Amino acid sequence: MSRRGLAAVSSVLDQAASSATNILVLVLAARLSSASGFADFSMVYVAFSVLLGLNMAYVGQSVVLEKGERLGAVCRSAVGFTGAASAAAGALLVLVGLALPGPAGRAFLALGLVLPLVLLQDGLRYCFSALRVPERALAADALRLVCVLAALAVQPQGASAGRLVLVWGLSALPALALGLWLLRPYVRGVRADLRPYLRRGHLGQRFVVEFAVGNGSSQLAVLGLGVFATPLAVGALRGATTLFGPLNVLFNSANAFGPPVVGRARGKRGVVRLTALMGGALALLGAGWGAVLYALPDRVGRRLLGDTWEAAAALLPATGAQYAVMGLGTCALLTLRVLNPRATLSLQVVFSLLSVGLLVGGYVLWGVAGAAWGLALGSAAKAGAGWLRVARLKVPAPAAEPDRPVPAA
C-alpha cells in the first residue's frame, strides 16, 4: 500500500477509535445508570461536546490547514494554547459545579477537573493529521479506547454521574502521555508561540463562530431543553444520536482529516467530484443505518441503552433522516473548507440558527419527537444551501503541494 493510502486508512481507523470511545462511553453510562442518572451524565457530556467542538474549531481546524516547514512550531503552539485554554475553562466548570446542587453539580465539577486531560489528548490528533502521520494518532486513540473501557467496566451498577465523568476523564492520562511522546520528534527544538491565537483575524476565530452557530448552537439548544423542559428529553436525544455513532466516525473523519486529503485533488472539479461521491455514500449509509436501528427488537435496544431505549427508539426515524442529509451537508462544507475557508461562515450562521429555531419550535408543538424532526429539517436546508454555494464558488488554479514534514533531528 502506498504512503498516501496508508495515511487514509490510518485516518479513518483513528476516527473510528475516537468515535467508538464516545459511543461506548455513552452506552456504558446508560447501562450503569438509571434514566435520571443518564440524563445528568448526558447534560455534562453535551457541555463537554460543545467545548470539544470549540477547541476543534479554534485550534484543530486551523492546524490541519497549515502546510510547509512551520508545522513543528504550529503543533507545539497548538498544544500549549489548548492546555492553557482548557485549564481556564475547567476552572470555570469547577465554579459552576460548586454552585449547582445535587448530582448534576458534582458531575460538572468532575468535568472541570478532567477537562485539560481530555481536550489535550483529543487535540493531538489534529497535529498528527497536519504532519501526515495519522498512524501516531491511531496508536494514542486506540490506547484511549482500551483504557476508558477498562475503567468504566469495573464501575458498580448505579454509579453516580460525577463518578463516571471523573473515571472517564482520568482514563485519558495514558493516551495523553503516549501522544505527547509520539509528537516530540516533530516539535523538538522549536518554540511555542501563543500570540497568533490571541490576535484579531486568526482563522480559528471564523471557524469557532461557525461552530458556535452550527453544532454548538444545536448542542446548547438541546442542553436548554434539559434546563427549561426536562433532562429526560436530553437523555432521549443523546441516546438516539449515540446509536448513530458509526456514522459519526465517517463524518468526523471528513471534518478532521478530510482537508489535507481532499486538498490534493486537482482544481475545483476534482475536489467537487471527490466530495460529491463521499456525500452520496454517506447519505446512503445514514439512511441504511437508520433502517437497521429501527428494525432492532426492543430486547436488543434495552441491552444497548437500558432504561433510555424506549424514549430514544421513538426518535429513530427523525434521527435517521437527519443523519442521511448530514452526510451531504458535511461534504458540502468540506468542499468549501478546502476551496475557500472563508466561504462557510455566513452559511453556517443562517442555517444553523434556522436549525435551532426548528428544534425549539418542534419541541413546543410536538415534544421531543418534534425537536428531532426540527433538527432533521434544519440539516436538510443547510446541505442544500451548502451545495448551492459550492456550485457558485469561483476558485483560482491549484498551487504546487509542499513536501511532507519530517521529524527534527
C-alpha positions in Angstrom: 0.0 0.0 0.0 1.3 3.5 -0.9 2.1 6.1 1.8 -1.0 8.1 0.9 -3.2 5.0 1.0 -1.8 4.0 4.4 -2.4 7.5 5.7 -6.0 7.5 4.5 -6.7 4.1 6.2 -5.0 5.2 9.4 -7.1 8.4 9.4 -10.3 6.5 9.2 -9.3 3.9 11.7 -8.2 6.7 14.1 -11.5 8.4 13.8 -13.2 5.1 14.3 -11.3 4.6 17.6 -12.1 8.1 18.8 -15.8 7.8 17.8 -16.0 4.3 19.3 -14.7 5.7 22.6 -17.5 8.3 22.6 -20.2 5.8 21.6 -19.2 3.2 24.2 -18.8 5.7 27.0 -22.4 6.7 26.5 -23.5 3.1 26.1 -21.8 2.0 29.3 -23.0 5.1 31.2 -26.6 4.3 30.1 -26.3 0.7 31.2 -24.7 1.7 34.6 -27.2 4.5 35.3 -30.9 4.9 35.9 -32.8 7.0 33.3 -32.4 10.1 35.6 -28.7 9.4 36.2 -28.0 9.1 32.5 -29.9 12.3 31.9 -27.4 14.1 34.3 -24.5 12.4 32.6 -25.8 13.4 29.2 -26.1 17.1 30.1 -22.5 17.1 31.2 -21.4 15.2 28.1 -23.3 17.7 25.9 -21.4 20.5 27.6 -18.1 18.6 27.0 -19.1 18.1 23.4 -19.5 21.9 23.0 -16.1 22.6 24.5 -14.5 19.9 22.4 -16.0 21.3 19.3 -14.9 24.8 20.2 -11.3 23.6 20.6 -11.5 21.7 17.3 -12.8 24.8 15.5 -10.4 27.3 17.1 -7.3 25.2 17.1 -7.7 21.9 15.2 -9.2 23.2 12.0 -6.6 25.9 11.6 -3.8 23.4 12.3 -4.9 20.9 9.6 -4.9 23.7 7.0 -1.3 24.6 7.7 1.4 23.5 5.3 5.2 23.8 4.9 8.2 23.7 7.3 6.4 25.6 10.1 4.3 22.7 11.1 6.5 21.7 14.1 6.2 25.2 15.7 2.5 25.3 14.8 1.8 22.0 16.5 3.8 22.9 19.7 1.9 26.2 19.8 -1.4 24.4 19.4 -0.7 22.1 22.3 0.4 24.9 24.5 -2.7 27.0 23.7 -5.1 24.0 24.2 -3.5 23.3 27.6 -3.9 26.9 28.8 -7.4 27.4 27.4 -8.7 24.1 28.7 -7.3 24.8 32.2 -9.2 28.2 32.3 -12.4 26.6 31.0 -12.0 23.8 33.6 -11.7 26.3 36.4 -15.0 27.9 35.3 -16.7 24.5 35.3 -15.5 23.8 38.8 -17.2 27.0 39.9 -20.4 26.0 38.1 -20.3 22.6 39.7 -19.9 24.1 43.2 -22.8 26.4 42.5 -25.2 23.8 41.2 -26.9 21.5 43.7 -27.2 17.7 43.6 -25.7 15.1 41.3 -25.6 17.4 38.3 -23.4 19.9 40.2 -21.0 17.1 41.2 -20.8 15.9 37.6 -20.0 19.4 36.3 -17.3 19.7 39.0 -15.8 16.4 37.8 -15.8 17.6 34.2 -13.9 20.8 35.2 -11.2 18.7 36.9 -10.5 16.4 34.0 -11.2 18.8 31.1 -7.5 19.7 30.4 -6.6 16.0 30.1 -9.4 15.1 27.6 -9.0 18.2 25.4 -5.3 17.9 25.2 -5.5 14.2 24.3 -8.0 14.9 21.6 -6.2 17.9 20.2 -3.1 15.9 19.4 -5.0 14.2 16.6 -5.1 17.4 14.6 -1.3 17.8 14.9 -0.7 14.3 13.6 -3.1 14.9 10.8 -1.3 18.1 9.7 2.0 16.3 10.0 0.6 13.5 7.8 1.4 10.8 10.4 -2.2 9.7 11.4 -0.9 6.3 12.4 0.5 8.0 15.5 -2.9 9.4 16.3 -4.3 5.9 15.9 -1.9 4.5 18.4 -2.8 7.1 21.1 -6.6 6.9 20.4 -6.6 3.1 20.4 -4.9 3.2 23.9 -7.5 5.7 25.0 -10.3 3.4 23.9 -8.8 0.4 25.8 -8.2 2.4 29.0 -11.7 4.1 29.2 -13.5 0.8 28.5 -11.4 -1.0 31.2 -12.0 1.9 33.7 -15.8 2.1 33.2 -16.3 -1.7 33.0 -15.3 -2.1 36.7 -17.7 0.7 38.0 -20.6 -0.5 40.1 -24.2 -0.5 38.9 -25.9 2.8 39.9 -22.6 4.7 39.9 -23.2 8.5 40.0 -22.8 10.7 37.0 -19.9 12.6 38.8 -18.0 9.4 39.4 -18.4 8.2 35.8 -17.2 11.6 34.5 -14.2 11.5 36.7 -13.2 8.0 35.8 -13.8 8.7 32.1 -11.5 11.8 32.2 -8.7 10.3 34.3 -8.5 7.3 31.9 -7.2 9.7 29.2 -3.8 10.0 31.0 -2.0 7.0 29.4 -3.1 8.1 25.9 -2.1 11.7 26.5 1.4 10.6 27.7 1.8 8.4 24.6 0.6 11.1 22.2 3.0 13.7 23.6 5.9 11.2 23.3 4.9 10.5 19.7 4.7 14.2 18.9 8.0 15.0 20.5 10.3 14.3 17.5 8.3 16.8 15.3 8.4 19.6 17.9 11.9 19.2 19.3 13.9 22.3 19.1 11.1 24.7 18.2 9.4 27.2 20.4 5.7 27.6 21.1 4.1 31.0 20.2 0.6 31.5 21.6 0.3 35.1 20.3 -1.3 34.1 16.9 -4.2 32.5 18.7 -4.9 35.8 20.5 -4.6 38.1 17.5 -7.6 39.5 15.7 -8.1 37.8 12.3 -6.8 34.3 13.4 -8.6 31.9 11.1 -9.8 29.8 14.0 -12.0 32.8 15.1 -14.1 32.3 12.0 -14.3 28.6 12.5 -15.3 29.0 16.1 -18.1 31.3 15.1 -19.2 28.7 12.6 -19.2 26.1 15.2 -21.0 28.3 17.8 -23.9 28.9 15.4 -23.7 25.4 13.9 -23.1 22.3 16.0 -22.6 24.3 19.2 -25.9 26.2 19.0 -27.8 22.9 18.4 -26.0 21.3 21.4 -26.7 24.2 23.6 -30.4 24.2 22.5 -30.6 20.5 23.5 -28.9 21.4 26.8 -31.5 24.1 27.2 -34.3 21.6 26.9 -32.8 19.8 30.0 -32.9 23.1 31.9 -36.2 24.6 30.9 -38.1 21.4 29.9 -36.9 18.1 31.3 -33.5 16.4 31.5 -35.2 13.2 30.2 -35.5 15.0 26.8 -31.7 15.4 26.7 -31.3 11.7 27.6 -33.6 10.6 24.8 -32.0 12.8 22.1 -28.5 11.9 23.2 -29.4 8.2 23.3 -30.8 8.3 19.8 -27.7 10.0 18.4 -25.5 7.6 20.3 -26.9 4.8 18.2 -25.7 6.6 15.1 -22.1 6.7 16.4 -20.7 4.6 13.4 -21.8 7.4 11.1 -20.1 10.0 13.3 -16.9 8.0 12.6 -17.1 9.0 8.9 -18.5 12.5 9.4 -15.7 13.4 11.9 -13.1 11.8 9.6 -14.2 14.1 6.8 -14.1 17.2 9.1 -10.9 16.4 10.9 -8.7 14.7 8.3 -10.5 15.5 5.0 -8.8 18.8 4.2 -5.3 17.5 3.8 -6.5 14.6 1.7 -9.2 16.3 -0.5 -6.9 19.3 -1.0 -4.6 17.2 -3.1 -7.3 16.9 -5.8 -6.7 18.9 -9.0 -8.8 22.1 -9.0 -12.4 22.7 -8.2 -13.7 20.0 -10.4 -11.5 17.3 -8.9 -12.4 18.4 -5.3 -16.1 18.5 -6.0 -16.2 15.2 -7.8 -14.5 13.5 -4.8 -16.6 15.2 -2.1 -19.9 14.7 -4.0 -19.2 10.9 -4.2 -18.4 11.0 -0.5 -21.6 12.8 0.3 -23.7 10.4 -1.7 -22.2 7.4 0.0 -22.6 8.9 3.5 -26.2 9.8 2.8 -27.0 6.2 1.7 -25.2 4.8 4.8 -27.1 7.1 7.0 -30.5 6.0 5.6 -29.5 2.4 5.7 -28.2 2.5 9.3 -31.4 4.2 10.4 -33.4 1.4 8.9 -31.3 -1.2 10.7 -31.7 0.5 14.0 -35.5 0.9 13.5 -35.8 -2.8 13.0 -33.9 -3.7 16.2 -36.0 -5.8 18.7 -36.7 -4.0 21.9 -34.7 -6.5 23.9 -31.6 -5.7 21.9 -32.2 -2.0 22.3 -32.5 -2.2 26.0 -29.2 -4.1 26.2 -27.6 -1.1 24.4 -29.3 1.8 26.2 -31.0 0.3 29.3 -33.9 2.4 30.5 -33.3 5.1 27.9 -34.1 2.8 25.0 -37.8 3.3 24.9 -37.6 7.1 24.6 -34.7 7.0 22.2 -36.4 4.4 19.9 -39.3 6.8 19.2 -36.8 9.3 17.7 -35.0 6.9 15.3 -37.0 7.8 12.2 -36.2 11.5 12.6 -32.6 11.0 13.7 -32.1 8.6 10.7 -33.4 11.2 8.3 -31.1 13.8 9.9 -28.0 11.7 9.5 -28.8 10.9 5.9 -28.9 14.6 4.9 -26.0 15.4 7.3 -23.7 13.2 5.1 -24.5 15.6 2.1 -24.1 18.7 4.3 -20.8 17.6 5.8 -19.2 17.1 2.4 -20.6 20.4 1.1 -18.9 22.2 4.0 -15.7 20.1 3.5 -15.7 21.3 -0.2 -16.0 24.9 0.8 -13.4 24.5 3.6 -10.8 23.2 1.1 -11.6 25.6 -1.8 -12.2 28.8 0.2 -12.1 28.5 4.1 -13.8 31.9 4.4 -16.9 31.0 2.4 -18.6 28.9 5.0 -19.3 31.4 7.8 -22.4 33.1 6.5 -23.8 29.7 5.5 -23.3 28.3 9.0 -24.8 31.4 10.7 -28.0 31.5 8.8 -28.9 27.8 8.5 -27.6 26.8 12.0 -29.7 29.4 13.6 -32.6 28.1 11.5 -31.9 24.6 12.8 -32.1 25.8 16.4 -35.3 27.6 15.7 -36.8 24.4 14.1 -35.6 22.3 17.1 -37.2 24.6 19.7 -40.4 25.1 17.6 -40.7 21.4 17.0 -40.4 20.8 20.8 -43.1 23.4 21.6 -45.5 21.9 19.1 -44.8 18.2 19.2 -42.5 17.5 22.1 -39.2 15.6 21.9 -40.1 13.9 18.6 -40.9 17.4 17.1 -37.4 18.6 18.2 -35.8 15.7 16.5 -37.7 16.3 13.2 -36.8 20.0 13.5 -33.1 19.1 13.6 -33.6 16.9 10.5 -35.3 19.6 8.6 -32.6 22.2 9.5 -29.8 19.8 8.4 -31.5 19.3 5.1 -31.8 23.0 4.5 -28.1 23.5 5.3 -27.0 20.7 3.0 -28.9 22.2 0.1 -27.6 25.7 0.7 -24.0 24.3 1.0 -24.0 22.6 -2.4 -25.6 25.7 -4.0 -22.7 27.8 -2.6 -20.2 25.2 -4.0 -21.8 25.5 -7.5 -21.4 29.3 -7.4 -17.9 29.4 -6.0 -15.1 30.6 -8.2 -11.5 29.5 -7.2 -8.0 30.1 -8.7 -5.9 27.5 -10.3 -4.3 25.0 -7.8 -0.8 25.6 -6.5 2.0 23.0 -6.1 1.9 20.9 -3.0 4.7 21.3 -0.4 6.9 18.5 0.8 5.8 16.3 3.7 7.4 17.4 7.0 9.9 15.1 8.8 10.9 14.8 12.4 13.5 17.1 13.8 17.0 15.5 14.2 
